[in-house]
Amino acid sequence: MYKILLDGSAIPGDRNTLGGAPILPHDCPHPTCRECGEKMTLFLQLDILEEYGFPAHTGSHLLVFMCPNHNDVPLQCQDGSREPNFWEKDLGTFCLMLHDRRSDEVIGNEDPALLPVKLRLEESEEEIRVLHGVQSGEEVFKVGGVPMRLECHAEATCGCGANMTYLCQLPEFLEFPKKPEASPQKNSISNNHYDLFLGNIVYLLACDRHCHPEAVTAICDG
């Protein structure tokens, strides 16, 4: 696995960040909430590199957005099959994207709500437990490795029929530090940081066919 570590303040152009300036294809607008029309907050972005061991996704850029006014778990948050175009079937209060890296990428404006934090990925040997024949990995912020929860195998099938590969785990109550001038997040446990999906453990999976940039799902496990 590769642990994801906080590595100081991010600047526009940094590709692995909490908050910060989103990097998107020039023809991909910044997502807005379908419920309230608010511009979504960038929570996380990461490059998927060859050494991480995901050949179907190498070279892609992962982005996680959520509305600052809506903090809840996705409707489709469990294992199993997804509906066709499943990213259009939820409430539209969050947006998960996986874009192929392109020469026409644009660096957007820095997120107004979250402090921009640069991330560093460090290869690490994972301590894996096996109980009742099921593997359980460490509850850390990581790319790859083994999902932490025994009851969650992080398996899903895309609406197009392809397998969805587990890419990344966000631990429970991961804190996304808020800018002092930003409004507190609704349903957060603190006025000083934001939570993603109510602070649940989150596993991010992506369609192996790349049938759509938003063919990315979140399995939440609190």
Salt bridges, closest charged atoms under 4 A:
ASP7 OD1 - ARG120 NE 3.80
ASP27 OD1 - ARG102 NH2 3.11
ASP47 OD2 - ARG15 NE 2.59
ASP47 OD1 - HIS61 ND1 2.75
ASP47 OD2 - ARG101 NH1 3.65
GLU83 OE1 - LYS89 NZ 3.47
ASP100 OD1 - HIS210 ND1 3.97
ASP104 OD2 - HIS26 ND1 2.65
ASP104 OD2 - ARG102 NH2 2.75
GLU105 OE1 - ARG15 NH1 3.00
GLU110 OE2 - LYS179 NZ 2.71
GLU122 OE1 - ARG120 NH1 2.87
GLU126 OE2 - LYS142 NZ 2.36
GLU172 OE1 - ARG149 NH2 3.89
GLU175 OE1 - HIS193 ND1 3.87
ASP195 OD1 - HIS193 NE2 3.28
ASP208 OD1 - HIS57 NE2 2.99
ASP221 OD2 - ARG149 NE 3.62
